[in-house]
């Protein structure tokens, strides 16, 4: 059931890909939900909840490979930086999944921190924090 809901949520975001503003808003919401699931999974010691959150966040992050980020980044110098951050998020989520699947929860929490740092780096650029 959880996989069906994640698939439906991801499909809905992909369906909005023609409208970058909506896509960014919907994608950020999906990424937020995924990160919250990961956090909740750590707090409740629920491996599957962590993995579900990782999958949701990975699906949402993948959308940024298909949208033109130039439409919502005012300074084109920042486009490559956001692409680099997207790659970092992808790599860190992959590592996080490996850490969790291997039962290396201490390493997983450190990797989760890297993912969160990646998110904040992008928010700093996009929102001018």
Secondary structure, DSSP 8 states (H G I E B T S, - for coil): -HHHHHHHHHHHHHHTTTSHHHHHHHHHHHHHHHHHHHHHHHHHT-HHHHHHHHHHHHHHHHGGGTS-GGGT-SSTHHHHHHHHHHHHHHHHHHHHHHHHHTT-HHHHHHHHHHHHHHHHHHHHHHH--
